[in-house]
Amino acid sequence: MFITFQRDVDRLFNQFWRDLPARSATAPVTAFQATQTEDGWRIDVPMPGIDPQHVTLEAVGNTLNVRAQAPGDTKTGPRLLFEQSITVPQFLDVEKVAATHRHGMLQLTVPVKESVKPRRIQIAAVEDQPQLVGAGR
């Protein structure tokens, strides 16, 4: 049963990414890679040359917005370096996303929602109750 569930989740996730129309980006589009992990999905977003302290990550609904802005002068304000929106499937828990940045790679870890994970249900054994035999016989 778990293997069937896992296969269905894989199929749904792969179909979702294949059918996704486009990512919005104001800077050159950088391909991201989504990989299934044991507990959810890992999304790698290449951001070479961008200082992680200039990167912000926001979650709105089931969309993750990644934006990098370099400080600018007082007249022009901050300069946009990178912006990308990634819509994730409903079965992923965007509320628990974790992000790390290392060597120009932003790595997002998005767990599967607890409500869609398979869970084992305990089956209670019901003991037969002794039947009373009539004394009038």
KOLZASE-347244 format. One line per 3 residues: number of its first residue (from 1); their letters; for each residue y, x, z of N, C-alpha, C. Coordinates in steps of 0.1 Angstrom, whole numbers. Example, Ala and Ser with C-alpha at 12.3 -4.5 7.8 and 13.67 -1.06 7.14 Angstrom:
1> as> -57 132 78 -45 123 78 -33 132 78 ~ -22 128 71 -11 137 71 0 129 79
This chain:
1> mfi> -12 8 0 0 0 0 13 9 0 ~ 13 19 8 24 28 8 27 35 -5 ~ 16 39 -12 17 46 -25 23 36 -35
4> tfq> 19 24 -35 24 14 -44 39 12 -41 ~ 43 11 -28 57 9 -24 65 21 -29 ~ 60 33 -27 67 45 -31 68 45 -46
7> rdv> 58 42 -54 59 41 -68 69 31 -73 ~ 70 19 -66 80 9 -70 94 14 -67 ~ 96 21 -56 109 27 -52 113 37 -62
10> drl> 104 46 -66 106 56 -76 111 50 -89 ~ 103 40 -94 106 33 -106 120 27 -105 ~ 123 20 -94 136 13 -93 147 23 -93
13> fnq> 146 34 -86 156 44 -85 158 51 -99 ~ 147 55 -105 149 61 -119 155 51 -129 ~ 151 39 -128 157 29 -137 172 27 -134
16> fwr> 176 27 -121 190 26 -117 198 37 -123 ~ 194 49 -122 201 61 -127 202 60 -142 ~ 191 56 -149 191 56 -163 200 45 -169
19> dlp> 201 33 -161 209 22 -166 224 23 -161 ~ 227 33 -153 241 35 -148 250 37 -160 ~ 260 29 -162 269 31 -174 276 44 -174
22> ars> 283 48 -164 291 60 -165 297 63 -151 ~ 300 76 -149 306 80 -136 321 81 -140 ~ 330 77 -130 344 79 -133 348 93 -128
25> ata> 356 99 -136 360 113 -133 373 115 -140 ~ 383 121 -133 395 125 -139 395 139 -143 ~ 386 147 -137 385 161 -141 372 162 -150
28> pvt> 369 173 -156 357 174 -164 345 169 -156 ~ 337 161 -163 325 155 -156 315 166 -154 ~ 311 167 -141 301 176 -138 288 169 -135
31> afq> 277 172 -141 265 165 -139 260 167 -124 ~ 255 156 -119 249 157 -106 234 155 -107 ~ 226 159 -97 212 158 -98 207 151 -85
34> atq> 199 140 -87 194 133 -76 179 136 -75 ~ 175 139 -63 161 142 -60 156 134 -48 ~ 144 129 -50 138 122 -39 133 131 -28
37> ted> 135 128 -15 130 136 -4 120 127 4 ~ 115 132 14 106 125 22 112 112 29 ~ 125 114 33 132 103 40 143 96 32
40> gwr> 145 100 20 156 94 12 158 101 -1 ~ 171 104 -4 174 111 -16 184 122 -13 ~ 184 132 -21 194 143 -20 201 143 -34
43> idv> 214 143 -33 223 143 -45 231 156 -45 ~ 229 165 -55 236 178 -56 247 176 -66 ~ 259 179 -62 271 178 -71 277 192 -72
46> pmp> 276 199 -83 282 212 -85 297 212 -84 ~ 303 220 -76 317 221 -74 321 236 -74 ~ 318 243 -84 321 258 -84 336 260 -82
49> gid> 340 270 -74 354 274 -72 362 265 -64 ~ 357 254 -58 364 245 -51 362 247 -36 ~ 372 249 -28 371 252 -14 367 239 -7
52> pqh> 356 239 1 351 227 7 361 220 16 ~ 371 227 21 381 221 30 391 212 22 ~ 390 213 9 399 204 0 391 193 -5
55> vtl> 378 191 -1 370 180 -6 369 169 4 ~ 370 157 -1 369 145 8 357 136 2 ~ 350 130 10 339 121 6 341 108 14
58> eav> 341 97 6 343 84 11 332 75 7 ~ 327 66 15 317 56 12 324 42 12 ~ 322 35 1 328 22 -1 316 13 -7
61> gnt> 311 4 1 300 -4 -3 288 5 -6 ~ 283 5 -18 272 15 -21 277 25 -31 ~ 290 29 -30 296 39 -39 301 50 -30
64> lnv> 297 62 -35 303 74 -28 313 80 -37 ~ 325 82 -32 336 88 -39 339 102 -34 ~ 338 112 -44 340 126 -41 353 130 -47
67> raq> 362 136 -39 375 140 -45 379 154 -39 ~ 384 162 -48 389 176 -43 403 177 -48 ~ 412 180 -38 426 182 -42 431 195 -36
70> apg> 438 203 -44 444 215 -40 458 213 -35 ~ 462 219 -25 476 217 -20 486 221 -31 ~ 496 214 -33 506 217 -42 520 219 -35
73> dtk> 530 221 -43 543 223 -37 549 210 -33 ~ 560 210 -26 566 197 -21 570 188 -32 ~ 574 193 -44 579 184 -54 567 177 -61
76> tgp> 556 184 -64 545 178 -72 534 172 -63 ~ 534 176 -51 523 171 -42 510 177 -45 ~ 499 172 -40 486 179 -42 481 177 -56
79> rll> 474 187 -61 469 187 -74 454 183 -74 ~ 450 173 -82 437 168 -83 428 178 -91 ~ 417 183 -84 408 192 -91 396 185 -96
82> feq> 391 175 -89 378 169 -92 378 155 -85 ~ 372 146 -93 370 132 -87 358 126 -94 ~ 349 121 -86 337 115 -92 332 104 -82
85> sit> 328 93 -88 322 82 -80 308 81 -84 ~ 299 80 -74 285 79 -76 280 66 -69 ~ 275 57 -77 269 44 -71 255 46 -68
88> vpq> 251 44 -56 237 46 -52 230 32 -50 ~ 217 32 -52 209 19 -51 211 13 -37 ~ 209 0 -36 211 -8 -24 201 -4 -13
91> fld> 190 2 -17 180 5 -6 183 18 1 ~ 194 25 -3 198 37 4 209 34 14 ~ 209 40 26 218 38 37 230 46 36
94> vek> 240 41 29 253 49 27 260 52 41 ~ 257 43 51 263 45 64 258 58 71 ~ 247 63 67 241 75 73 241 87 64
97> vaa> 250 87 54 250 99 45 255 111 52 ~ 249 122 49 253 135 54 257 144 42 ~ 267 153 44 271 162 33 273 176 38
100> thr> 269 185 30 271 200 32 276 206 19 ~ 283 217 21 289 224 9 285 239 11 ~ 279 244 1 275 258 2 274 264 -12
103> hgm> 280 275 -14 280 283 -26 284 274 -38 ~ 294 266 -37 299 258 -48 290 245 -51 ~ 281 242 -42 273 230 -44 275 220 -32
106> lql> 279 208 -35 280 198 -25 267 191 -25 ~ 261 190 -13 248 184 -12 249 172 -3 ~ 246 160 -9 246 148 -1 232 143 2
109> tvp> 229 140 14 216 135 19 218 120 22 ~ 211 111 15 213 97 18 199 91 21 ~ 197 87 34 184 82 38 181 68 32
112> vke> 168 65 32 164 51 28 167 42 40 ~ 171 30 38 174 20 49 161 18 56 ~ 162 16 69 150 13 77 143 0 73
115> svk> 152 -9 69 146 -23 65 137 -23 53 ~ 138 -12 45 130 -12 33 118 -2 34 ~ 118 6 45 107 15 47 94 7 51
118> prr> 83 11 47 71 4 51 69 6 66 ~ 64 -4 72 61 -3 87 47 -9 90 ~ 41 -3 99 28 -8 103 29 -19 113
121> iqi> 22 -30 110 22 -41 119 9 -42 127 ~ 11 -42 140 -1 -42 149 -7 -56 148 ~ -20 -56 147 -28 -68 147 -34 -70 160
124> aav> -31 -82 167 -37 -85 180 -50 -91 178 ~ -60 -87 186 -73 -93 186 -73 -105 195 ~ -79 -116 190 -79 -128 198 -94 -129 203
127> edq> -96 -130 216 -109 -131 221 -114 -145 221 ~ -126 -147 218 -132 -161 218 -133 -165 233 ~ -129 -178 235 -130 -183 249 -144 -190 250
130> pql> -150 -188 262 -163 -194 264 -162 -209 263 ~ -171 -215 257 -171 -230 256 -179 -236 267 ~ -175 -247 273 -182 -253 284 -193 -261 278
133> vga> -204 -260 284 -216 -268 280 -217 -280 289 ~ -219 -291 283 -219 -304 291 -230 -304 302 ~ -227 -308 314 -237 -309 325 -245 -322 325
136> gr> -241 -332 317 -248 -345 316 -260 -345 308 ~ -265 -334 303 -277 -335 295 -289 -331 303
